[in-house]
Amino acid sequence: MDYRKEYLRWCEKASADMAEELNNLKEEEIQDAFFSHLTFGTGGLRGIIGAGTNRMNRYTVAMASQGLANYVIKNFPDNKRSIAISYDSRIKSSTFSKTAACVFAANGIKAFLFPQLMPTPCLSFAVRYLGCLAGVMITASHNPSAYNGYKAYDADGCQITSKAAADISAEITGLDIFADIKTIEFAKALEKGAIQYISNAVCETFLQEVKKQSVLFGEKINKDQTIIYSPLNGAGLMPVTRTLREMGYRRLITVKEQEHPDGNFPTCPYPNPEIRDAMVLGIEYARKFNGDLLIATDPDCDRVGIGVRDHSGEYTLLSGNETGILLFDYICRQRVTHNRMPSDPIMIKSIVTTELAEKIADNYGVKTINVLTGFKYIGEQIRLLEEKNEGERYIFGFEESCGYLSGSYVRDKDGVGAALLICEMFSYYAAQEKNLLDKRNELYEQYGYYLDTLHSYTFEGFSGFLKMQSVMNFFRGNIPSVGGIRVKRCLDYSVGLWGLPSANVLKFQLENNCSVVLRPSGTEPKIKIYIGVSGMDREKARALEGNITKDIERIMQSNSMPNKLI
């Protein structure tokens, strides 16, 4: 792609306000904005907001929507064509949602649009509730404020499959971004009924389904706990606080600075509840108000991070893996205690999620299904179970990135449902005078200590894109050892192992119960490295993990690898 030629074409054809932005770009910025098109994959689109083919703007959103419209028209009868749309608090999210709705309406596809921001899991629910053929969620999840995105869902409320993504991408590739996009004025489409606002009944029904996920089964627990909650300026405020209060959690305090929607995320520039920086203000509130439990959801409210006050009064943040194993053990324990465990139960997790989950599953007689990273693969497995009339076998699914789902009412991770179960679990153990750290340590005593860490390395711009490819290609070569530990086996998921779809993922199985997984992020210019160490005490595990990390970074710095890792 001739980025300079395309840049000049945008200067000529784009709207006046965007032309002004284009004229202010420096040469390096022009190259980065136009060296390629945003890739439409199973996660849809995601990128920095701004002018250009490699940016999120109303033109790239409209082109993606036209491609999705073409796909729907080619594959489904016209009397069933409808698409549900939602959006979160990010910059231009509302505008992009209306842009998509106008394109669908102009193509004869009924667009159902939430009248206000709504979490991703509610969009997943709405697709099936309304009988839509597809769904669109305007969000960049937990990315920094400069980003926005476009998630596409199928008729089952699950993020689209690789095949559907490839078909939609092919439709997009054949379009001219200025000449081939159909659209209609929003007010006119609304008046004609081509765009229709989604009624409040959808959200109400979704929240009722969330509350059904309780596994107390009539038990009374200690809800006299102070819970600090932050929606991180996203979409979680109404659904999370309302659900918790209706379920009896009255001592709920919200972080005021992060309470209301704000796509600039002024107090948490990286609104990801997996990382400590996003939780700092919540911890301050917990200290100020003597909080027992801290909960935060990301901007589209599909992920949950938590912090727990320990016996010394300090606050410890739990990783997604730690929260996941606690929830899974709690659900299994409650189901077994109350004779509510289904026959042949199933837990689903991603291949980069802690292997301790599988040990717990074995103890309770639960089958584990491992899938590729991306909750769509967990949703797909739930659908396959339901197609065999075995949906009740699914009891829990989770990813290490703070994504959890305990029921089949949606096909994506649900921060609202997870927040409820976390509070319930916390209060259940509080009635036994235990906190979640006590319970986590009990699990380590029972199954052995597991240390699972994630390291992310950023590669910005076009040069970074090339360097990421170089990194993955180098590691596909002969790596005999990592951190002084011999590599027993290298699993390359790009060839489609064990019936899984092809994925650019490498897993090194090392001696001493260690593993290393490398994969480029599907949503950010990063390579993520997951390190797992088990079967030894905490001090030895941490020392070994440190050696592995240092050696990986040494390898990445050499052999024409990037000079700087961020």
C-alpha positions in Angstrom: 0.0 0.0 0.0 1.4 3.4 -1.0 0.8 5.2 2.2 1.7 8.7 0.8 -0.8 8.3 -2.1 -3.6 7.2 0.3 -2.8 10.0 2.7 -3.2 12.6 -0.1 -6.5 11.0 -1.2 -7.8 11.3 2.4 -6.7 15.0 2.4 -8.8 15.5 -0.6 -11.9 13.5 0.3 -12.2 13.4 4.1 -14.4 15.8 6.0 -13.1 19.3 6.8 -12.4 18.6 10.5 -10.4 15.4 9.6 -8.6 17.2 6.8 -7.3 19.7 9.4 -6.0 16.8 11.5 -4.4 15.2 8.5 -2.5 18.4 7.6 -1.0 18.5 11.0 0.6 15.1 10.8 4.4 14.7 10.7 5.8 12.3 8.1 6.4 9.5 10.6 2.8 9.9 11.9 1.5 9.8 8.3 3.3 6.5 7.6 2.0 4.9 10.8 -1.5 6.1 10.1 -1.6 4.8 6.5 1.0 2.0 6.1 -1.9 -0.5 6.4 -5.6 -0.9 7.1 -6.8 -1.9 10.6 -7.0 -5.7 10.5 -10.5 -7.1 11.0 -10.2 -10.3 12.9 -12.1 -12.4 15.4 -11.9 -9.5 17.8 -13.1 -7.1 15.1 -11.1 -3.8 15.0 -9.1 -2.1 17.6 -6.7 0.9 17.2 -5.8 4.4 18.1 -8.4 7.1 17.5 -7.5 9.4 14.7 -7.4 10.0 10.9 -6.1 7.3 8.6 -6.7 3.8 7.4 -4.8 2.4 10.4 -6.9 4.4 12.9 -10.3 4.2 14.5 -12.5 6.9 12.9 -16.0 7.2 11.4 -14.7 6.1 8.0 -13.0 2.9 9.2 -16.0 2.1 11.4 -18.3 2.7 8.5 -16.2 0.5 6.2 -16.2 -2.3 8.7 -20.0 -2.0 9.1 -20.4 -2.1 5.4 -18.4 -5.3 5.2 -20.4 -6.8 8.0 -23.7 -5.7 6.2 -22.5 -7.3 3.0 -21.7 -10.5 4.9 -25.2 -10.6 6.5 -26.9 -9.9 3.2 -25.1 -12.7 1.4 -25.7 -15.3 4.1 -29.1 -14.6 5.6 -32.7 -14.0 4.4 -33.9 -10.4 4.4 -36.8 -11.0 6.7 -34.4 -11.9 9.6 -31.7 -9.3 9.1 -31.1 -7.3 12.3 -28.0 -6.3 14.3 -27.8 -5.2 18.0 -25.3 -2.4 18.9 -23.9 -1.2 22.2 -21.1 1.1 23.3 -19.0 2.0 26.4 -17.6 5.2 27.7 -14.7 5.6 25.3 -14.0 8.7 23.2 -16.3 8.7 20.2 -18.0 5.4 21.2 -21.5 6.9 21.0 -20.6 8.5 17.6 -19.2 5.2 16.2 -22.2 3.3 17.4 -24.5 5.6 15.5 -22.2 5.5 12.4 -22.6 1.7 12.4 -26.3 1.8 12.9 -26.7 4.2 9.9 -24.7 1.9 7.7 -26.8 -1.1 8.6 -30.0 0.8 8.2 -29.0 2.0 4.7 -28.4 -1.6 3.7 -31.9 -2.7 4.8 -30.7 -4.3 8.1 -32.7 -3.4 11.2 -30.4 -1.8 13.8 -31.2 -2.2 17.5 -29.2 0.4 19.5 -28.9 0.8 23.2 -29.9 4.4 24.1 -27.1 4.6 26.6 -23.8 3.0 27.3 -24.1 -0.7 28.3 -21.6 -3.4 29.2 -20.3 -5.9 26.7 -22.0 -8.9 28.3 -25.4 -7.1 28.0 -24.8 -6.7 24.3 -24.0 -10.5 24.1 -27.3 -11.1 25.9 -29.3 -8.7 23.7 -28.2 -10.4 20.5 -30.0 -13.6 21.5 -32.8 -11.9 23.3 -33.8 -9.8 20.3 -33.1 -12.6 17.8 -30.5 -10.7 15.9 -28.1 -12.1 13.3 -25.1 -10.2 14.7 -24.0 -7.7 17.3 -21.5 -4.9 17.5 -19.8 -3.5 20.7 -17.9 -0.3 20.4 -15.1 -0.6 22.9 -11.4 -1.0 23.3 -11.9 -2.9 26.5 -9.0 -2.1 28.9 -6.7 -0.3 26.4 -5.5 3.3 27.1 -7.7 6.2 26.4 -6.2 6.8 22.9 -7.8 3.6 21.7 -11.3 2.5 20.6 -12.5 -0.7 18.9 -15.3 -2.6 17.2 -16.2 -6.1 18.4 -18.4 -8.2 16.2 -20.7 -10.9 17.5 -22.6 -13.7 15.8 -26.2 -14.7 16.2 -25.3 -16.8 19.3 -24.0 -13.7 21.1 -20.4 -15.0 20.8 -17.6 -13.1 19.2 -17.3 -14.2 15.6 -15.3 -17.2 14.5 -12.2 -17.2 12.4 -14.1 -18.2 9.3 -16.7 -15.4 9.8 -14.0 -12.9 10.5 -12.2 -13.9 7.3 -15.4 -13.7 5.2 -16.2 -10.2 6.6 -12.6 -9.1 6.2 -12.8 -10.2 2.5 -15.9 -8.0 2.1 -14.1 -5.1 3.7 -11.0 -5.5 1.5 -13.1 -5.1 -1.7 -14.5 -1.7 -0.6 -13.4 1.8 -1.4 -13.6 3.7 1.9 -15.1 6.8 0.3 -17.1 5.5 -2.6 -18.7 2.1 -1.5 -20.2 2.9 1.9 -24.0 3.2 2.1 -25.4 5.3 4.9 -28.5 7.3 6.0 -29.1 10.2 8.3 -29.5 9.0 11.9 -32.7 11.0 12.6 -34.3 9.9 9.4 -33.5 6.2 10.0 -34.9 6.5 13.6 -38.1 8.1 12.3 -38.5 5.3 9.7 -37.9 2.6 12.3 -34.8 1.4 10.5 -33.0 2.1 13.7 -34.7 1.3 17.0 -33.6 1.9 20.5 -33.4 -1.2 22.7 -36.0 -1.2 25.4 -35.1 -1.3 29.1 -36.6 -4.8 29.3 -33.5 -6.3 27.8 -31.2 -4.9 30.5 -33.7 -5.9 33.2 -33.8 -9.5 32.0 -30.0 -9.6 31.8 -29.7 -8.5 35.4 -32.2 -11.1 36.5 -30.1 -13.8 34.8 -27.0 -12.5 36.5 -28.7 -12.8 39.9 -29.5 -16.4 39.2 -25.8 -17.3 39.2 -25.7 -17.3 43.0 -24.6 -20.6 44.4 -25.6 -20.0 48.0 -28.7 -22.2 47.6 -30.5 -20.7 50.6 -27.5 -20.3 52.9 -27.1 -17.1 55.0 -23.7 -15.5 54.9 -22.0 -12.4 56.4 -22.9 -9.5 54.1 -21.9 -7.0 56.7 -18.7 -6.2 54.7 -17.6 -2.8 53.3 -17.1 -3.2 49.5 -15.3 -0.5 47.5 -16.2 -0.5 43.9 -14.8 1.4 40.9 -16.2 1.2 37.3 -12.9 2.9 36.2 -15.1 5.6 34.4 -16.7 2.9 32.3 -20.1 1.2 31.8 -20.3 -0.8 35.0 -21.7 1.7 37.5 -25.4 1.0 37.1 -25.5 -2.8 36.5 -22.9 -3.7 39.1 -24.1 -1.4 42.0 -27.7 -2.2 41.3 -27.1 -6.0 41.3 -25.1 -5.9 44.5 -27.5 -3.8 46.4 -30.5 -5.9 45.2 -28.6 -9.0 46.4 -28.2 -7.5 49.9 -24.7 -5.9 49.8 -25.6 -2.5 51.3 -22.2 -1.4 52.5 -21.1 -0.4 49.0 -18.9 2.6 48.4 -18.0 3.8 44.9 -14.8 5.6 44.0 -16.2 9.0 43.1 -13.4 10.1 40.8 -14.0 7.0 38.7 -17.7 6.7 39.1 -19.1 8.3 36.0 -18.3 7.6 32.3 -15.2 9.5 31.0 -13.2 8.2 28.0 -10.2 10.2 29.1 -9.8 8.1 32.2 -8.2 11.0 34.1 -7.2 9.0 37.2 -6.3 5.7 35.5 -4.7 6.3 32.1 -4.5 2.5 31.6 -8.0 1.3 32.8 -7.1 -2.3 33.1 -8.0 -3.9 36.5 -5.3 -6.5 36.0 -2.6 -3.9 36.8 -1.9 -2.1 40.0 -1.8 1.4 38.5 -5.6 1.2 37.7 -6.3 0.2 41.3 -4.3 2.8 43.2 -7.2 5.2 43.8 -9.5 2.3 44.8 -6.9 1.2 47.4 -6.8 4.7 48.8 -10.6 4.6 49.2 -10.3 1.2 50.8 -7.9 2.5 53.4 -10.0 5.7 54.0 -13.2 3.8 54.5 -11.8 0.7 56.1 -12.9 -1.5 53.1 -12.9 -5.2 53.3 -12.9 -5.9 49.5 -12.0 -3.8 46.5 -13.6 -4.5 43.1 -13.0 -2.7 39.8 -14.4 -3.4 36.3 -12.8 -2.3 33.0 -14.6 0.2 30.7 -16.9 -2.3 29.0 -17.4 -4.2 32.2 -16.4 -7.6 31.1 -13.3 -8.0 33.3 -13.0 -7.7 37.1 -10.0 -7.0 39.3 -10.0 -7.3 43.1 -8.0 -6.4 46.2 -8.3 -7.9 49.6 -7.4 -6.5 53.0 -5.1 -8.9 54.8 -4.8 -9.5 58.6 -2.3 -6.6 58.9 -4.6 -4.1 57.3 -2.8 -3.8 54.0 -4.3 -4.6 50.6 -3.2 -7.4 48.3 -4.3 -7.4 44.7 -5.2 -10.9 43.4 -4.2 -11.9 39.9 -6.9 -13.1 37.4 -5.6 -16.7 37.9 -5.9 -16.4 41.7 -9.4 -15.0 41.5 -10.3 -17.6 38.9 -9.2 -20.6 41.0 -11.0 -19.2 44.1 -14.2 -18.8 42.2 -14.0 -22.2 40.6 -13.3 -24.0 43.9 -16.1 -22.0 45.6 -18.6 -22.9 42.8 -17.6 -26.6 42.9 -17.7 -26.8 46.7 -21.1 -25.2 46.9 -22.5 -27.4 44.1 -21.2 -30.6 45.8 -22.3 -29.5 49.2 -25.9 -28.9 48.1 -26.0 -31.8 45.6 -26.2 -29.3 42.6 -23.3 -30.6 40.6 -24.5 -31.8 37.2 -23.5 -35.1 35.7 -20.1 -34.9 33.9 -19.5 -31.3 34.7 -17.2 -29.1 32.5 -14.8 -26.2 33.2 -13.4 -24.3 30.2 -10.2 -22.3 30.3 -7.6 -20.8 27.9 -4.2 -22.5 27.3 -2.4 -19.6 29.0 -4.5 -19.9 32.2 -3.1 -21.5 35.3 -2.8 -25.3 35.3 -3.9 -25.3 38.9 -7.5 -25.0 37.7 -7.1 -28.4 36.1 -5.9 -29.9 39.4 -8.9 -28.5 41.2 -11.2 -29.8 38.4 -9.7 -33.3 38.8 -10.4 -33.2 42.5 -14.1 -32.4 42.0 -14.5 -34.8 39.0 -14.9 -31.9 36.6 -13.7 -32.2 33.0 -11.3 -29.5 31.7 -11.5 -28.2 28.2 -8.5 -26.0 27.1 -9.1 -23.5 24.3 -7.1 -20.7 22.6 -6.9 -17.3 24.2 -10.1 -15.3 23.6 -13.4 -15.8 25.4 -15.1 -16.5 22.1 -13.6 -19.9 22.2 -15.2 -20.5 25.6 -18.5 -19.2 24.3 -18.2 -21.5 21.3 -17.8 -24.6 23.6 -20.9 -23.6 25.5 -22.8 -23.4 22.3 -21.6 -26.8 21.2 -22.7 -28.3 24.5 -26.2 -26.7 24.1 -26.5 -28.1 20.6 -26.1 -31.6 22.1 -28.7 -30.6 24.9 -25.8 -30.8 27.4 -25.6 -27.1 28.3 -26.1 -27.8 32.0 -22.7 -29.6 32.1 -21.0 -26.2 31.9 -20.3 -24.7 35.3 -17.5 -22.2 34.9 -15.1 -20.7 32.4 -12.3 -18.2 32.9 -9.2 -16.6 31.5 -6.1 -15.3 33.3 -6.9 -11.8 32.1 -9.7 -11.4 34.7 -12.5 -12.7 32.6 -15.1 -15.1 34.2 -18.4 -16.6 33.3 -20.5 -19.0 35.5 -23.6 -19.5 33.3 -24.7 -19.8 29.7 -26.9 -16.7 29.7 -24.2 -14.9 27.7 -21.4 -16.0 25.5 -18.7 -13.6 26.7 -17.0 -12.9 30.0 -19.2 -11.0 32.4 -17.9 -8.4 34.9 -21.4 -8.0 36.4 -21.9 -11.6 37.2 -18.3 -12.1 38.3 -18.6 -9.1 40.7 -21.7 -10.7 42.3 -20.0 -14.1 42.7 -16.8 -12.5 44.1 -18.8 -10.6 46.7 -20.8 -13.7 47.6 -17.7 -15.8 47.9 -15.9 -13.2 50.0 -18.9 -13.0 52.3 -19.2 -16.8 52.5 -15.7 -17.1 53.8 -16.0 -14.0 56.0 -18.8 -15.9 57.8 -16.1 -18.5 58.6 -13.7 -15.8 59.7 -11.5 -16.3 56.6 -10.5 -13.8 53.9 -9.7 -14.8 50.3 -6.0 -14.7 50.9 -6.5 -17.4 53.6 -8.5 -19.5 51.2 -6.0 -19.0 48.4 -3.2 -20.3 50.7 -5.3 -23.3 51.7 -5.6 -24.2 48.0 -1.8 -23.9 47.6 -1.4 -26.2 50.7 -3.7 -28.7 49.1 -2.5 -28.7 45.5 1.0 -27.2 45.7 2.2 -23.7 45.0 1.6 -22.3 41.5 3.2 -19.1 40.3 1.8 -17.7 37.0 3.1 -14.4 35.7 2.5 -12.3 32.6 5.1 -10.0 31.0 4.1 -7.6 28.1 6.6 -6.0 25.7 5.4 -3.1 23.5 6.4 -2.6 19.8 4.9 0.7 18.5 4.4 1.6 14.9 5.3 0.0 11.6 8.9 -0.8 12.7 7.4 -2.4 15.9 5.1 -4.6 13.7 8.1 -5.9 11.9 10.1 -6.5 15.1 7.2 -8.5 16.6 7.3 -10.8 13.6 11.0 -11.2 13.9 10.7 -12.1 17.6 8.2 -14.8 17.0 10.2 -16.2 14.0 13.3 -16.3 16.2 11.6 -18.2 19.0 10.3 -20.7 16.5 13.9 -21.7 15.9 15.9 -24.0 18.2 15.7 -22.7 21.8 17.3 -25.5 23.8 16.9 -24.0 27.2 15.3 -21.0 29.0 16.7 -19.7 32.3 19.1 -22.6 32.5 16.2 -25.1 32.3 16.0 -27.5 29.4 13.1 -27.3 26.9 11.4 -30.7 26.8 8.9 -29.7 24.1 7.9 -26.8 21.9 4.2 -26.6 20.9 3.5 -24.4 17.9 -0.2 -23.7 17.7 0.1 -22.1 14.3 -0.3 -25.6 12.8 -3.6 -26.2 14.6 -2.8 -28.5 17.5 -5.4 -30.9 18.9 -8.2 -29.7 16.7 -7.8 -26.0 17.8 -7.8 -23.3 15.1 -4.4 -22.1 13.9 -2.9 -19.4 16.2 0.4 -17.5 16.4 1.2 -19.0 19.8 4.3 -20.9 21.1 4.4 -22.9 24.3 7.7 -24.2 25.7 7.3 -27.0 28.2 10.4 -27.0 30.4 11.8 -29.4 33.0 11.0 -28.7 36.7 7.3 -28.1 36.1 7.8 -24.9 34.2 6.3 -23.5 31.0 6.6 -20.4 28.8 4.0 -19.2 26.3 4.6 -16.4 23.8 1.8 -14.8 21.7 1.3 -11.4 20.0 -1.7 -9.6 21.5 -4.7 -9.5 19.2 -5.6 -6.0 20.3 -2.4 -4.1 21.2 1.1 -3.8 19.6 2.5 -6.2 22.2 4.0 -9.6 22.7 2.7 -11.3 25.8 4.8 -13.9 27.6 3.2 -16.1 30.2 5.4 -18.0 32.7 4.2 -20.8 34.8 6.2 -22.4 37.7 4.8 -25.1 40.1 5.8 -27.9 42.4 8.1 -26.0 44.7 8.0 -23.5 47.6 7.2 -19.8 47.0 10.8 -18.6 47.3 12.2 -21.1 44.9 9.4 -20.6 42.4 10.0 -16.8 42.4 13.7 -17.2 42.0 13.2 -19.6 39.1 10.6 -17.3 37.4 13.0 -14.4 37.7 15.8 -16.4 35.9 13.4 -17.4 33.2 12.2 -13.8 32.7 15.8 -12.4 32.5 16.8 -15.1 30.0 13.8 -14.4 27.7 14.6 -10.7 27.8 18.3 -11.5 27.0 17.3 -13.6 24.0 14.9 -10.9 22.8 17.5 -8.2 23.1 20.0 -10.2 21.0 19.8 -11.5 17.4 18.5 -8.3 15.9 15.7 -8.1 18.4 14.3 -4.7 19.4 16.8 -2.5 21.3 14.2 -1.4 23.9 11.5 -3.3 25.6 8.7 -1.3 27.2 
